[in-house]
């Protein structure tokens, strides 16, 4: 992966409704991201000892969102079967109306070519790096050896990038939207209906 190419990636506006799956314990703050600084994910190397940045993961549709949180087990590919995860407890999902101005789209071949990556690398087994080398320090200050986490950190540091689109690691024919909520530009917003009160709320 060529991270130097991130500075020249095309940005585009993005509008539409994306989905967030939630366990009931998170319904009071459905777009909360403070915890993501200390929980490593595909594009964020943060740990409890070495926090990184906040990131909000959304999905293209409810099925992808439920696969992302492992509320569904099996495969969403055509002809395959999937079932609810009996150990996962109840889940719900909300629609988030997105209005963003500067988004990078890695489902476009030109964007992937700019940073010399592939769909396989972007959706691959990022957890395996920690399993193969568990003593290596990782986090916000320590950095990462995981390509997708390095990419997420570089994009978060670019002044005018509010988020990026990538194929889902769980359903690789569908998309995720990753948003840096602390970097929304004036005029950008996220809007959702509070699942507990029914009131429409806007971020920021």
C-alpha positions in Angstrom: 0.0 0.0 0.0 1.2 3.5 -0.9 0.0 5.8 1.8 1.7 8.8 0.1 -1.0 8.6 -2.5 -3.7 9.5 0.0 -3.1 13.2 -0.4 -4.2 13.1 -4.1 -7.2 10.9 -3.7 -10.4 12.2 -5.2 -13.0 13.5 -2.8 -16.7 13.5 -3.5 -19.9 14.5 -1.8 -22.2 11.9 -0.4 -25.9 11.9 0.5 -28.2 9.1 1.5 -29.3 6.9 4.3 -26.9 4.5 5.9 -27.5 1.9 8.6 -26.2 1.4 12.1 -26.9 -1.8 14.1 -27.1 -1.3 17.8 -27.3 -3.4 21.0 -30.0 -2.0 23.3 -27.4 -0.8 25.8 -26.3 1.8 23.2 -29.7 3.2 22.3 -29.3 6.2 24.6 -26.4 7.5 22.4 -26.8 5.7 19.1 -24.1 7.6 17.2 -21.6 7.6 20.1 -18.0 7.0 19.1 -16.0 7.9 22.2 -15.3 4.2 22.8 -13.8 3.7 19.4 -10.6 5.5 20.4 -9.6 2.5 22.6 -11.0 -0.4 20.6 -9.0 -1.6 17.6 -11.1 -2.0 14.4 -10.3 -2.6 10.8 -9.3 1.0 10.2 -8.4 2.2 13.7 -5.4 0.9 15.8 -6.5 2.4 19.1 -6.1 0.4 22.3 -7.0 1.2 26.0 -3.3 1.9 26.7 -2.8 3.9 23.5 -6.0 5.6 22.2 -6.3 6.6 18.6 -9.2 8.5 16.9 -12.9 8.3 16.8 -14.6 6.6 13.9 -18.2 5.8 13.1 -19.0 2.7 11.0 -22.2 2.6 9.0 -23.5 0.0 6.5 -25.2 0.1 3.2 -28.3 -1.8 4.4 -29.6 -3.5 7.5 -28.3 -7.0 6.5 -24.8 -5.7 6.2 -25.1 -3.8 9.5 -26.2 -7.0 11.3 -23.4 -9.0 9.8 -20.9 -6.4 10.8 -21.8 -6.8 14.5 -22.1 -10.6 14.2 -25.8 -10.5 14.9 -26.2 -12.8 11.8 -24.2 -15.9 11.2 -23.5 -17.6 7.8 -23.2 -15.9 4.4 -25.1 -13.2 2.7 -23.9 -14.2 -0.8 -26.5 -15.4 -3.3 -27.7 -18.9 -2.7 -26.1 -19.1 0.8 -28.0 -19.1 4.1 -27.7 -17.1 7.3 -29.4 -17.2 10.7 -29.6 -15.0 13.8 -26.8 -15.4 16.3 -28.4 -17.0 19.3 -25.7 -15.6 21.7 -26.0 -12.1 20.5 -29.1 -10.9 22.3 -31.6 -8.4 20.8 -30.4 -6.0 18.2 -32.0 -3.0 16.5 -30.9 -0.7 13.7 -31.4 2.9 12.8 -31.2 4.8 9.6 -28.7 7.7 9.5 -29.3 10.4 6.9 -25.8 11.4 5.7 -24.8 14.7 4.1 -21.1 14.9 3.6 -18.9 17.0 1.3 -15.5 15.3 1.3 -15.5 11.5 1.1 -13.0 9.1 -0.5 -14.5 6.1 -2.2 -12.4 3.0 -2.3 -15.1 1.0 -4.2 -13.8 3.0 -7.2 -10.9 1.3 -8.9 -9.1 4.6 -9.5 -9.0 5.3 -5.7 -7.6 1.9 -4.9 -5.0 2.3 -7.7 -3.9 5.7 -6.2 -2.8 4.0 -3.0 -1.8 0.7 -4.6 -4.3 -1.5 -2.7 -6.9 -4.0 -3.6 -10.4 -5.1 -2.4 -8.7 -8.2 -1.0 -6.3 -6.1 1.1 -9.0 -3.8 2.3 -11.4 -6.6 3.4 -8.7 -9.0 4.6 -7.9 -10.5 8.0 -6.6 -7.5 9.9 -6.9 -9.3 13.2 -4.3 -11.9 12.1 -1.5 -9.3 12.5 -2.0 -9.1 16.3 -2.3 -12.9 16.6 0.9 -13.5 14.7 2.9 -10.8 16.5 1.1 -10.2 19.8 3.9 -8.4 21.5 4.2 -5.6 19.0 3.0 -2.2 20.4 0.0 -0.8 18.5 -2.2 2.2 19.0 -2.5 5.9 18.4 1.1 6.8 19.2 2.7 3.3 18.6 1.2 3.1 15.1 0.3 -0.2 13.5 1.6 -2.8 11.0 -2.0 -3.5 9.8 -2.4 -1.9 6.3 -6.0 -1.0 6.8 -5.3 0.7 10.1 -2.4 2.6 8.6 -4.8 3.8 5.8 -7.4 4.8 8.3 -4.9 6.8 10.4 -3.5 8.6 7.3 -7.0 9.5 6.1 -8.0 10.8 9.6 -5.0 13.1 9.5 -5.9 14.7 6.2 -7.5 18.0 6.9 -10.4 17.8 4.5 -11.4 14.1 4.5 -14.7 13.5 6.5 -14.9 9.8 5.8 -14.5 7.1 3.3 -16.4 4.2 1.6 -15.1 0.7 1.4 -16.4 -2.8 0.7 -17.6 -4.6 3.8 -15.3 -7.3 5.3 -18.4 -9.4 6.2 -20.3 -9.0 2.9 -17.7 -8.0 0.4 -20.1 -7.1 -2.4 -21.7 -4.4 -0.2 -20.4 -1.2 1.3 -19.5 0.4 4.6 -19.2 4.1 5.3 -16.6 5.1 7.8 -17.0 8.7 9.2 -14.6 10.8 11.3 -17.2 12.5 13.4 -14.8 15.1 14.8 -13.9 16.3 11.3 -17.3 17.2 9.8 -17.0 20.3 7.7 -19.4 23.3 8.1 -22.6 22.3 6.2 -22.1 18.5 6.7 -24.4 16.7 9.0 -25.8 13.3 10.2 -29.5 13.1 11.0 -31.4 10.2 12.7 -34.6 9.5 14.5 -33.9 8.8 18.2 -35.0 5.1 18.7 -36.2 5.8 22.3 -38.1 9.1 21.7 -38.9 9.2 18.0 -37.4 12.7 17.9 -35.2 13.7 14.9 -31.6 14.6 16.0 -28.8 16.2 14.0 -25.1 15.9 14.4 -23.3 18.2 14.9 
